[in-house]
Amino acid sequence: MTEQPIILFDGVCHLCDRSVQFVLARDPQEQFCFAALQSDIGRQLLEKAAPEAMGLNSVVLIVDGVAYVKSEAALRIAARLSGAWPLLRVFLLLPRPVRDWAYDVVARNRYRWFGRSAACWVPAPQWRRRFLS
């Protein structure tokens, strides 16, 4: 395994795939590794870090063995990106139920709004080494 922060994502969700590409483009220090929730390694990592989140089909950030989900994961990811994205961490001051309500609205509708694939997205060659398999 790796000591780097790991982003677990829904590999068949177009929004999630685009989000991973967004992070890759704004992570010049290459601090994040990635795995699809549907992959064997994704399921193993989730089961180890957050067994209570098994079955979750949303973004998960694992840092030092601690799993963050939903809005907490998204905001902690943004806080590590280049540019102005770290400013979004101010939303961590909002109560989690409020943040997660907004997150859940998008998550519930993401397939309808953005579509889904029959198979997981395959990263470009320059990014493949950052994906756990």
C-alpha positions in Angstrom: 0.0 0.0 0.0 1.0 3.6 -0.1 1.3 6.3 2.5 -0.1 8.9 0.1 -3.6 10.1 0.5 -5.9 7.9 -1.5 -9.1 9.0 -3.3 -11.6 6.2 -3.8 -14.2 7.2 -6.5 -17.2 5.7 -8.3 -15.5 4.4 -11.5 -18.6 4.3 -13.6 -19.9 7.8 -12.8 -19.0 10.4 -15.4 -19.0 13.2 -12.7 -16.7 11.2 -10.6 -14.4 10.5 -13.5 -14.3 14.1 -14.4 -13.6 15.0 -10.8 -10.6 12.7 -10.7 -9.3 14.3 -13.9 -9.9 17.7 -12.3 -7.8 16.6 -9.3 -5.0 15.2 -11.5 -4.7 18.5 -13.3 -4.4 20.4 -10.1 -2.2 18.1 -8.1 1.3 19.0 -9.5 3.0 17.5 -6.5 1.3 14.2 -7.3 0.3 13.7 -3.7 -2.9 11.7 -4.4 -3.3 8.1 -5.5 -6.6 6.8 -6.8 -8.7 3.6 -6.9 -12.2 2.9 -8.1 -14.6 1.8 -5.4 -15.6 -1.1 -7.7 -12.0 -2.4 -7.9 -10.7 -5.1 -5.6 -8.1 -2.7 -4.1 -10.8 0.0 -3.6 -13.0 -2.4 -1.7 -10.1 -3.7 0.4 -9.0 -0.1 1.3 -12.5 0.9 2.2 -13.1 -2.2 4.3 -9.9 -1.6 6.2 -10.3 2.2 6.7 -14.0 2.5 7.1 -16.0 -0.8 7.2 -19.1 1.2 8.1 -18.9 2.9 4.7 -18.9 -0.4 2.7 -21.5 -0.1 0.0 -21.0 3.7 -0.2 -20.7 4.8 -3.8 -19.4 8.2 -3.2 -16.0 9.8 -2.9 -13.8 8.6 0.0 -10.5 10.1 1.0 -8.1 8.0 3.1 -5.3 9.8 4.8 -3.1 8.0 7.3 -5.6 5.2 7.6 -8.5 7.6 8.4 -11.4 7.7 5.9 -13.3 10.9 5.1 -16.5 10.7 3.1 -18.9 12.9 1.3 -18.4 16.7 1.8 -15.6 16.1 4.2 -13.7 14.2 1.6 -14.4 16.6 -1.2 -13.3 19.7 0.9 -10.2 18.0 2.2 -9.2 17.1 -1.3 -9.8 20.7 -2.5 -7.6 21.9 0.4 -4.6 20.1 -1.0 -5.0 21.3 -4.6 -3.1 24.1 -6.3 -4.6 27.4 -7.1 -7.4 28.9 -5.1 -9.2 25.6 -4.4 -7.8 25.4 -0.8 -10.1 28.4 0.0 -13.0 26.0 -0.1 -12.0 24.5 3.2 -13.8 27.4 4.8 -17.0 25.3 4.2 -15.6 22.8 6.8 -16.9 25.4 9.3 -20.5 24.6 8.3 -22.2 21.8 10.2 -21.6 18.4 8.5 -25.4 17.7 8.1 -25.7 20.9 6.0 -22.7 20.1 3.9 -23.7 16.5 3.4 -27.2 17.5 2.5 -25.9 19.5 -0.5 -23.5 16.7 -1.3 -26.2 14.1 -1.2 -28.5 16.1 -3.6 -25.7 16.0 -6.2 -24.8 12.4 -5.4 -28.4 11.2 -5.8 -28.8 12.8 -9.2 -25.3 12.4 -10.6 -26.1 9.5 -13.0 -29.2 11.3 -14.3 -27.4 14.6 -14.7 -24.0 13.4 -15.8 -24.5 9.8 -17.0 -22.6 6.6 -16.2 -20.4 4.2 -18.0 -20.7 0.4 -18.3 -17.1 0.1 -17.2 -14.6 2.1 -15.1 -12.7 4.9 -16.7 -9.2 4.2 -17.9 -6.7 6.9 -17.1 -4.3 8.4 -19.6 -0.8 6.8 -19.8 0.9 9.7 -17.9 -1.5 9.1 -14.9 -1.7 5.3 -14.7 1.1 5.0 -12.1 -1.0 7.0 -9.7 -3.9 4.5 -9.8 -3.7 1.5 -7.5 -4.4 -1.9 -8.9 
